Amino acid sequence: MSGANLILEETVRFRHVGTGKFLCIGQNGIDLSLTGSSNNLDTLFCLKSDMSNKKKTLYLDADGDGRVDNPKFV
């Protein structure tokens, strides 16, 4: 068993650590399930980044104790 860094725009398969099964897209193209075989194209995923809707995160120390407990999104 091994892990690796995820790289955007690369084709990957996701394998469950406990069961060894692979994440698979259902026949309707929407539902996700686990399958025991990776010989199916439905187990391939490509990770992409969409930075167009990224919001800035503003961290506020509301109570002045030096810790940020609940980050506020703007």
C-alpha positions as CSV (number, residue, x, y, z in Angstrom):
1,M,0.0,0.0,0.0
2,S,1.4,3.4,-0.9
3,G,0.2,7.0,-1.2
4,A,1.3,9.9,-3.4
5,N,0.9,13.6,-3.8
6,L,-2.1,14.6,-5.9
7,I,-1.3,16.6,-9.0
8,L,-3.9,18.7,-10.8
9,E,-4.8,17.7,-14.4
10,E,-3.4,14.1,-13.8
11,T,-5.6,11.0,-14.1
12,V,-5.9,9.2,-10.7
13,R,-7.8,6.3,-9.1
14,F,-9.0,6.6,-5.5
15,R,-8.7,3.5,-3.4
16,H,-10.3,3.0,0.0
17,V,-7.6,2.3,2.6
18,G,-9.7,-0.1,4.7
19,T,-11.4,-2.2,2.1
20,G,-9.1,-1.8,-0.9
21,K,-12.0,-1.0,-3.2
22,F,-11.9,1.7,-5.8
23,L,-14.2,4.8,-6.1
24,C,-16.4,4.4,-9.2
25,I,-18.9,6.6,-11.1
26,G,-22.3,5.0,-11.4
27,Q,-24.0,4.2,-14.7
28,N,-26.1,7.4,-14.5
29,G,-22.9,9.4,-14.4
30,I,-23.9,11.0,-11.0
31,D,-23.8,8.4,-8.2
32,L,-20.5,7.2,-6.7
33,S,-19.9,3.7,-5.4
34,L,-17.1,1.4,-4.5
35,T,-16.0,-1.5,-6.7
36,G,-13.5,-4.3,-6.2
37,S,-11.9,-3.9,-9.7
38,S,-10.0,-1.1,-11.2
39,N,-10.3,-2.4,-14.8
40,N,-13.2,0.0,-15.5
41,L,-12.8,3.4,-17.0
42,D,-15.4,4.6,-14.5
43,T,-12.7,4.4,-11.8
44,L,-10.6,7.1,-13.5
45,F,-10.8,10.7,-12.2
46,C,-9.1,13.9,-13.3
47,L,-8.7,16.6,-10.7
48,K,-9.1,20.2,-11.9
49,S,-8.9,23.5,-10.0
50,D,-11.5,26.3,-10.4
51,M,-10.0,29.4,-9.0
52,S,-12.6,31.7,-10.5
53,N,-14.9,31.4,-7.5
54,K,-12.3,31.3,-4.7
55,K,-13.2,33.6,-1.8
56,K,-10.7,35.2,0.5
57,T,-10.6,33.9,4.0
58,L,-10.5,36.5,6.7
59,Y,-9.3,35.2,10.1
60,L,-10.6,37.3,13.0
61,D,-9.6,37.0,16.6
62,A,-13.0,38.0,17.9
63,D,-12.4,37.5,21.6
64,G,-8.8,38.7,21.7
65,D,-7.3,35.5,23.2
66,G,-4.8,35.1,20.3
67,R,-6.6,32.1,18.8
68,V,-8.9,32.0,15.7
69,D,-11.7,29.6,16.5
70,N,-14.1,30.3,13.7
71,P,-12.7,31.7,10.4
72,K,-15.1,34.2,8.7
73,F,-15.4,34.0,4.9
74,V,-15.8,37.2,2.9
